[in-house]
Amino acid sequence: MRWAGGRQSGNLEDRRRMGAGGMALGGVGTILVVLFMLCMGADPRQIMQVVQQVEVQRPVGAPDAEERPETPEETRSREFAATILGFTEDVWGEQFRQTGSEYEPPKMVLFSRGVNTGCGSAPSEVGPFYCPRDRTVYLDPTFFEELERKLGGSKAEFSQAYVIAHEIGHHVQNLLGYSDLVHSKRRVVNDEEYNQWSVRLELQADYLAGVWAHYGQKKFNFIEPGDVESAIRSANAIGDDRLQRRSRGFVSPERFTHGTSAQRAKWFTMGLRSGDLGRLKQIFEMPYEDL
């Protein structure tokens, strides 16, 4: 991916040398993480695995602050994230202006181990996420190494850009009202049906990531040979069916919250090819089995 030299967004904050941002597990801390993951639509079994991992890896009372210079790897990942964020600001700013509205950019926070957010405390094990309450994307860059090493995804730079663009897609959904629409369903439908609405929201974010790449390529010409394949590989790696089969050995479709590997790759690819924002409503209106 060609990104070096691109405009870096000023909406990025790097907290990695602040440790876990004051987040400590045990007692109330663990409860906050559980509540956070439930609000983000996580499977209860996944929640328990995350809590167990974090309590082992980070004892209560571990130091937060790190007095050290930025490493070359941290510098590069910060510059990369700031540039991709800048790309998303430019593309979505232009798309919103064409509809007569104004794009309000989100913030992005890079963190290590854990972070305090407007949505609660979260360990890095939850992966990248968007918090609508503070309109911020949170990312521990070591996620990309885990994606490749444990899940078979790709840590190629365009694959990383796809992940960031997906989270920015959630911000776009928040601005357009789709997030509120789905969250309102929690009060009126059962868990299985609500999970289906959650899948629609996630697939729409994948589609928005593809739309961003469509217009970003036209504007910045940043896609190189093999980039799209790397993003599809990562989309396949984080499908609900693949993650469930890997962690449990079987698949429970009624517990899907993000979509299957095939669905995630399909909707990202459709957005990339078409750039058609008119299809956003289609994802919410078409029969669930046709997604």
Backbone torsions as a table, in degrees:
resi	resn	phi	psi	omega
1	MET	NA	133.5	178.2
2	ARG	-91.1	108.6	-179.4
3	TRP	-134.6	-22.4	-176.6
4	ALA	-58.4	134.0	-179.7
5	GLY	92.8	-8.3	178.0
6	GLY	-72.3	162.3	179.8
7	ARG	-65.5	130.5	177.9
8	GLN	-95.3	130.0	179.8
9	SER	-66.1	145.2	174.4
10	GLY	-90.0	6.6	-177.6
11	ASN	-97.4	20.0	179.9
12	LEU	-107.7	137.9	175.7
13	GLU	-123.6	129.7	-179.2
14	ASP	-104.8	110.4	-179.5
15	ARG	-106.3	13.0	-171.5
16	ARG	-64.0	-30.2	178.4
17	ARG	-88.6	10.2	172.3
18	MET	-99.5	10.0	-179.5
19	GLY	67.4	-132.2	-175.3
20	ALA	-95.3	20.3	174.2
21	GLY	59.1	29.8	178.8
22	GLY	86.0	-0.5	-178.6
23	MET	-79.5	125.6	176.9
24	ALA	-129.8	137.5	-179.7
25	LEU	-95.5	166.9	-174.8
26	GLY	109.7	127.8	178.7
27	GLY	63.4	-123.1	-177.0
28	VAL	-61.4	-37.4	-179.7
29	GLY	-59.0	-43.7	179.2
30	THR	-65.3	-40.5	178.7
31	ILE	-61.0	-41.0	180.0
32	LEU	-63.1	-39.7	179.0
33	VAL	-65.6	-42.3	178.6
34	VAL	-60.9	-46.7	179.1
35	LEU	-62.2	-40.9	179.2
36	PHE	-59.7	-48.2	-176.5
37	MET	-68.9	-33.7	175.6
38	LEU	-63.5	-40.9	178.7
39	CYS	-65.6	-28.7	-179.7
40	MET	-87.1	2.3	174.9
41	GLY	85.7	22.2	-177.5
42	ALA	-76.3	151.9	175.2
43	ASP	-70.9	135.7	-179.8
44	PRO	-53.9	-36.5	178.9
45	ARG	-67.3	-37.5	176.8
46	GLN	-64.0	-39.0	179.8
47	ILE	-59.6	-46.8	-178.7
48	MET	-63.7	-38.6	177.8
49	GLN	-62.8	-43.0	-179.6
50	VAL	-64.3	-46.2	-178.8
51	VAL	-61.4	-43.2	178.9
52	GLN	-63.1	-42.0	179.1
53	GLN	-62.8	-45.7	-175.6
54	VAL	-69.7	-39.2	-179.4
55	GLU	-65.0	-30.9	176.7
56	VAL	-76.2	-42.3	-173.9
57	GLN	-77.9	-29.3	-174.6
58	ARG	-132.5	91.7	-179.6
59	PRO	-63.6	153.2	175.5
60	VAL	-61.8	135.7	-179.5
61	GLY	94.1	-1.2	177.5
62	ALA	-63.5	143.1	-176.8
63	PRO	-65.4	147.3	-178.6
64	ASP	-98.1	-49.1	-173.2
65	ALA	-74.6	143.1	176.9
66	GLU	-127.8	111.9	179.0
67	GLU	-91.6	92.3	179.8
68	ARG	-158.1	158.0	177.6
69	PRO	-74.0	161.6	177.5
70	GLU	-71.1	133.6	178.5
71	THR	-79.3	160.5	176.5
72	PRO	-57.2	-36.6	179.0
73	GLU	-66.0	-39.3	178.7
74	GLU	-67.9	-38.3	178.1
75	THR	-61.4	-46.6	-178.2
76	ARG	-65.3	-43.4	-178.7
77	SER	-67.2	-34.5	176.8
78	ARG	-66.5	-45.5	-179.9
79	GLU	-65.3	-38.4	178.3
80	PHE	-63.2	-51.0	-178.5
81	ALA	-61.0	-40.9	180.0
82	ALA	-65.7	-35.0	179.3
83	THR	-72.0	-43.9	177.6
84	ILE	-62.5	-40.8	176.9
85	LEU	-60.9	-40.9	175.9
86	GLY	-62.2	-41.4	176.3
87	PHE	-58.9	-43.5	-179.2
88	THR	-66.5	-37.6	178.4
89	GLU	-62.1	-43.1	-178.6
90	ASP	-67.7	-43.8	-178.3
91	VAL	-68.2	-51.0	-176.9
92	TRP	-70.9	-30.8	174.4
93	GLY	-59.8	-43.0	179.6
94	GLU	-68.2	-42.2	-179.7
95	GLN	-65.5	-40.1	179.2
96	PHE	-68.0	-39.5	179.4
97	ARG	-61.6	-34.2	179.6
98	GLN	-66.9	-20.0	177.2
99	THR	-99.3	5.8	178.1
100	GLY	81.8	16.3	179.1
101	SER	-122.6	174.9	-177.0
102	GLU	-115.2	132.4	178.3
103	TYR	-82.1	130.0	177.0
104	GLU	-104.6	103.6	-174.5
105	PRO	-63.5	146.0	173.9
106	PRO	-83.6	172.7	170.7
107	LYS	-99.0	163.0	174.3
108	MET	-131.7	136.6	177.8
109	VAL	-120.9	124.9	171.0
110	LEU	-92.5	134.8	-177.9
111	PHE	-141.8	171.5	178.7
112	SER	-133.0	131.2	175.9
113	ARG	74.4	-51.9	-179.3
114	GLY	-168.1	164.9	-175.2
115	VAL	-154.0	147.0	171.7
116	ASN	-94.5	132.1	-175.4
117	THR	-132.8	173.8	174.5
118	GLY	-66.3	-15.9	178.9
119	CYS	-99.9	-1.0	-178.4
120	GLY	123.1	-174.3	179.9
121	SER	-89.3	141.5	-176.9
122	ALA	-142.5	135.3	171.8
123	PRO	-82.1	162.0	-178.2
124	SER	-64.0	-21.2	-178.4
125	GLU	-63.5	-17.0	178.6
126	VAL	-74.8	-12.3	179.5
127	GLY	83.6	179.2	179.2
128	PRO	-61.7	144.3	179.1
129	PHE	-155.6	160.5	177.1
130	TYR	-112.4	131.7	176.8
131	CYS	-104.8	112.4	-178.3
132	PRO	-68.6	-24.7	-176.6
133	ARG	-67.1	-38.3	177.4
134	ASP	-110.7	7.1	177.3
135	ARG	51.1	53.4	-175.7
136	THR	-135.9	138.7	172.1
137	VAL	-94.1	132.1	-179.7
138	TYR	-114.0	133.2	-174.4
139	LEU	-146.6	125.6	167.0
140	ASP	-97.6	110.9	-174.4
141	PRO	-59.4	-19.0	177.9
142	THR	-67.9	-11.2	176.2
143	PHE	-55.9	-36.3	-175.1
144	PHE	-68.4	-31.9	174.9
145	GLU	-67.8	-41.6	178.3
146	GLU	-65.1	-38.5	179.5
147	LEU	-58.1	-41.9	-179.4
148	GLU	-77.8	-45.4	-171.8
149	ARG	-73.0	-40.5	-173.9
150	LYS	-100.8	-31.0	-171.5
151	LEU	-110.6	-7.0	178.5
152	GLY	81.2	15.8	176.5
153	GLY	-82.6	-166.4	-178.9
154	SER	-121.2	139.1	175.1
155	LYS	-102.7	16.2	173.8
156	ALA	-57.7	151.7	-171.0
157	GLU	-63.4	-37.0	178.5
158	PHE	-69.7	-30.5	174.5
159	SER	-64.2	-40.7	176.2
160	GLN	-64.8	-39.9	178.1
161	ALA	-62.2	-38.1	177.3
162	TYR	-60.6	-43.4	179.8
163	VAL	-61.7	-45.8	178.9
164	ILE	-63.1	-44.3	-179.1
165	ALA	-63.2	-33.6	176.0
166	HIS	-62.0	-44.7	179.6
167	GLU	-67.8	-37.7	174.2
168	ILE	-63.6	-32.5	175.9
169	GLY	-58.3	-37.4	176.8
170	HIS	-64.3	-34.2	176.7
171	HIS	-67.2	-42.0	177.4
172	VAL	-60.5	-42.7	177.1
173	GLN	-60.4	-39.3	179.8
174	ASN	-62.6	-42.7	180.0
175	LEU	-67.6	-34.0	-176.6
176	LEU	-87.2	-7.0	177.0
177	GLY	94.6	-1.6	-179.3
178	TYR	-68.6	-35.9	179.9
179	SER	-63.6	-45.7	178.9
180	ASP	-62.1	-37.6	179.3
181	LEU	-59.8	-45.8	-179.5
182	VAL	-69.0	-43.9	-178.2
183	HIS	-63.5	-30.0	178.7
184	SER	-67.9	-22.9	-179.5
185	LYS	-68.7	-23.8	-176.2
186	ARG	-58.2	-30.1	-176.0
187	ARG	-83.4	-12.2	-171.1
188	VAL	-125.8	-4.8	-180.0
189	VAL	-127.8	164.0	178.3
190	ASN	-78.2	174.7	-173.9
191	ASP	-61.3	-42.8	-177.6
192	GLU	-64.3	-42.1	179.8
193	GLU	-69.7	-36.1	178.1
194	TYR	-65.0	-37.7	176.8
195	ASN	-59.5	-36.0	178.4
196	GLN	-65.6	-38.1	175.6
197	TRP	-66.9	-35.7	176.8
198	SER	-63.9	-39.8	177.3
199	VAL	-61.4	-44.2	178.9
200	ARG	-58.3	-42.7	-179.1
201	LEU	-63.7	-41.3	-179.0
202	GLU	-69.7	-40.8	178.7
203	LEU	-67.3	-34.2	176.2
204	GLN	-65.7	-36.7	176.6
205	ALA	-66.1	-36.4	175.2
206	ASP	-64.8	-41.0	178.3
207	TYR	-62.6	-42.9	178.4
208	LEU	-63.5	-35.6	175.7
209	ALA	-62.1	-39.6	177.2
210	GLY	-67.6	-40.1	177.3
211	VAL	-61.5	-42.9	176.9
212	TRP	-58.2	-45.9	-179.6
213	ALA	-63.7	-36.2	178.7
214	HIS	-58.9	-53.0	-177.8
215	TYR	-78.0	-29.0	176.5
216	GLY	-65.5	-38.1	177.4
217	GLN	-63.8	-41.6	178.5
218	LYS	-64.0	-36.4	-174.1
219	LYS	-85.5	-38.2	-172.4
220	PHE	-118.5	-13.3	-179.3
221	ASN	52.5	52.5	-173.4
222	PHE	-98.5	-7.3	-177.4
223	ILE	-85.4	130.3	177.4
224	GLU	-112.5	164.9	178.7
225	PRO	-54.1	133.8	179.5
226	GLY	90.3	-12.5	-177.1
227	ASP	-65.8	-47.3	-177.5
228	VAL	-63.0	-40.7	178.6
229	GLU	-60.9	-37.7	-180.0
230	SER	-66.8	-38.4	178.8
231	ALA	-67.6	-40.7	178.7
232	ILE	-65.4	-36.7	177.4
233	ARG	-60.8	-41.9	179.0
234	SER	-70.4	-38.9	176.9
235	ALA	-60.4	-40.3	176.8
236	ASN	-65.0	-36.4	-175.2
237	ALA	-68.9	-25.5	-174.8
238	ILE	-111.4	23.0	172.9
239	GLY	-72.7	149.2	-178.2
240	ASP	-58.0	-42.3	-177.0
241	ASP	-62.6	-42.7	-178.5
242	ARG	-69.1	-41.3	180.0
243	LEU	-66.6	-40.8	179.1
244	GLN	-66.0	-43.5	-179.4
245	ARG	-63.5	-36.6	-179.3
246	ARG	-70.6	-39.5	-175.4
247	SER	-86.8	-30.7	-174.9
248	ARG	-115.7	-25.0	-176.2
249	GLY	93.5	-2.9	178.0
250	PHE	-149.4	168.9	-175.0
251	VAL	-116.7	136.5	176.6
252	SER	-121.5	92.1	-176.3
253	PRO	-56.7	-31.3	-178.8
254	GLU	-67.5	-14.7	178.9
255	ARG	-99.1	1.0	178.7
256	PHE	-60.8	136.1	176.4
257	THR	-127.2	-12.0	-176.3
258	HIS	-124.0	-14.5	-177.7
259	GLY	103.5	158.8	179.8
260	THR	-75.0	167.9	176.4
261	SER	-57.2	-45.3	-179.0
262	ALA	-63.6	-41.0	-179.8
263	GLN	-65.3	-43.7	-177.0
264	ARG	-64.7	-43.5	177.6
265	ALA	-65.7	-39.4	-178.6
266	LYS	-60.7	-50.2	-174.3
267	TRP	-73.9	-33.0	173.7
268	PHE	-62.6	-45.8	-178.5
269	THR	-63.7	-40.8	179.0
270	MET	-62.3	-41.6	178.0
271	GLY	-65.7	-40.2	179.6
272	LEU	-63.3	-41.8	-176.8
273	ARG	-75.1	-38.0	-170.9
274	SER	-98.9	-39.4	-173.5
275	GLY	63.9	20.0	-173.2
276	ASP	-90.7	103.9	178.9
277	LEU	-72.2	-13.5	177.8
278	GLY	-66.4	-16.3	-178.8
279	ARG	-84.4	-5.0	-177.3
280	LEU	-57.7	-44.6	179.7
281	LYS	-66.7	-31.4	-178.5
282	GLN	-58.5	-38.4	-178.5
283	ILE	-63.0	-29.2	-179.1
284	PHE	-90.2	-18.8	-173.7
285	GLU	-102.8	-25.6	-176.4
286	MET	-72.7	154.5	178.0
287	PRO	-55.6	140.7	-175.2
288	TYR	-57.9	-39.0	-177.3
289	GLU	-68.5	-13.1	179.6
290	ASP	-94.5	-2.3	-179.2
291	LEU	-63.2	NA	NA
